[in-house]
Amino acid sequence: MIGMSNKPAYYGGEPVRESVLGYGSQSITEHEKEAVLEALEGDYITRGPTVDEFEERVAEMVGVEHAVATTSGTTALHLAGDAAGFGSGDEVITTPLTFTSTAHVATYNDATPVFADIDPHRRALDPDAVREQVSEDTVGLVPMHYAGHPADIEGLLDVADDHDLTVIWDACHAFGGTWRDEAIGAQRDMAMFSFHPVKNITTGEGGMVVTDDNELAERLRRLRSFDMEYDPAGHENEPWYQVTEGVGYNYNVTDIQAALGLAQLDRLEEFKRCRDEIIDRYDEAFATIDGIRTPPDPVESDPMYHLYAAEISEAFGCGREEFVNAMHAENIGVQVHYVPLHYHPFFQEEYGYEQGIFPETERVYERLVSLPLHPEMSPSDIGDVIDAVCRLYDFHAE
Ligand SMILES: Cc1ncc(COP(=O)(O)O)c(C=O)c1O
């Protein structure tokens, strides 16, 4: 601690650290740099054999037949919704406690996102709340594994079976985790990941859709690359002849990104170990602090947590707003995941949502705060976070 007194910086003391510690960060070593340089010297710098290799490694790791790399988690969601056939007049049920892109699995495809309340333990879609939202127009279900903790996979698949819904798991937070001894992402019909720098591995920007379904995989690949047929029937002697069969996109990733992704995969176990160690230190330090609910125990799973999302209640001595501002004053970059989607002007104006309609989501949101969690954190960084939280708690306890 750099200050003489233990007064929180928010109340005039010295911050626990001089530089800002972000809540998430990539970890790049010589291993990644060498892999990227090698890719730059290859024949392809757009989508080439290294992308194929990256897809094969992820498919093997997740235990599915197909992995289709895209330019981001957001475009992965767009493609997955399109491949599923979501369209005008269709309703797709998802969680309000997520990043905006999860709902764009519907909006980008002209379907309507329908929110259902969460189970406050997992902080992911509650199957009973989903059942209440199913209508004759419902075609899809898009649960999100909040912070990396798996949603109620079995309960949600039951709802999907009862109503013949296509399920797309937003597993952006959960890459590298397991549920009942299978990888998160292996569950039907499709799952998708993000490789944004704060996520469990990164390719700069990037995403991936995984599936066991051959037809969906074929459709995903076509949509990713202009929806073109490169060997159309009847044109066997015209090797140049390519035909556009629908509205596709250019969501191709580069061999440069794939090389980075492969090098990051080599370090996946190391990343998980780092994240688990930080979580253990936080859990231990906060066990005796009233008013901090540490992240819930995993249910039948070994998650690779993307976030350490705690909940701050009255017993802590101050509310979440003061907690966040006090941590920022200490140069601890906490964040809140997420302002619920039904609070946002777009979803209110377009679909008539309003605050007050999802009590569990709103109660959890009022208390949520994500503390820094990433493999670049040193033991002293972890100590700074703990000191900052403890000094604020002690200040209010006096
Ligand atoms: C739950 C969730 N879904 C989707 C996305 C979108 O991923 P990307 O940033 O790679 O487009 C994110 C990224 O923040 C996310 O956290």
Ligand as a Chemical Component Dictionary entry (heavy atoms), coordinates in Angstrom:
data_LIG
# 
_chem_comp.id                   LIG 
_chem_comp.type                 NON-POLYMER 
_chem_comp.pdbx_formal_charge   0 
_chem_comp.three_letter_code    LIG 
# 
loop_
_chem_comp_atom.comp_id 
_chem_comp_atom.atom_id 
_chem_comp_atom.alt_atom_id 
_chem_comp_atom.type_symbol 
_chem_comp_atom.charge 
_chem_comp_atom.model_Cartn_x 
_chem_comp_atom.model_Cartn_y 
_chem_comp_atom.model_Cartn_z 
_chem_comp_atom.pdbx_ordinal 
LIG C1 C1 C 0 -21.964 -12.671 -23.488 1  
LIG C2 C2 C 0 -21.374 -12.051 -24.707 2  
LIG N1 N1 N 0 -21.936 -12.305 -25.900 3  
LIG C3 C3 C 0 -21.432 -11.780 -27.033 4  
LIG C4 C4 C 0 -20.329 -10.962 -27.012 5  
LIG C5 C5 C 0 -19.804 -10.393 -28.293 6  
LIG O1 O1 O 0 -18.511 -10.829 -28.546 7  
LIG P1 P1 P 0 -17.496 -9.936  -29.429 8  
LIG O2 O2 O 0 -17.057 -8.787  -28.590 9  
LIG O3 O3 O 0 -16.400 -10.885 -29.754 10 
LIG O4 O4 O 0 -18.256 -9.497  -30.628 11 
LIG C6 C6 C 0 -19.716 -10.675 -25.801 12 
LIG C7 C7 C 0 -18.525 -9.803  -25.762 13 
LIG O5 O5 O 0 -18.301 -8.988  -24.969 14 
LIG C8 C8 C 0 -20.255 -11.225 -24.615 15 
LIG O6 O6 O 0 -19.700 -10.972 -23.408 16 
# 
loop_
_chem_comp_bond.comp_id 
_chem_comp_bond.atom_id_1 
_chem_comp_bond.atom_id_2 
_chem_comp_bond.value_order 
_chem_comp_bond.pdbx_ordinal 
LIG C1 C2 SING 1  
LIG C2 N1 SING 2  
LIG C2 C8 DOUB 3  
LIG N1 C3 DOUB 4  
LIG C3 C4 SING 5  
LIG C4 C5 SING 6  
LIG C4 C6 DOUB 7  
LIG C5 O1 SING 8  
LIG O1 P1 SING 9  
LIG P1 O2 DOUB 10 
LIG P1 O3 SING 11 
LIG P1 O4 SING 12 
LIG C6 C7 SING 13 
LIG C6 C8 SING 14 
LIG C7 O5 DOUB 15 
LIG C8 O6 SING 16 
# 
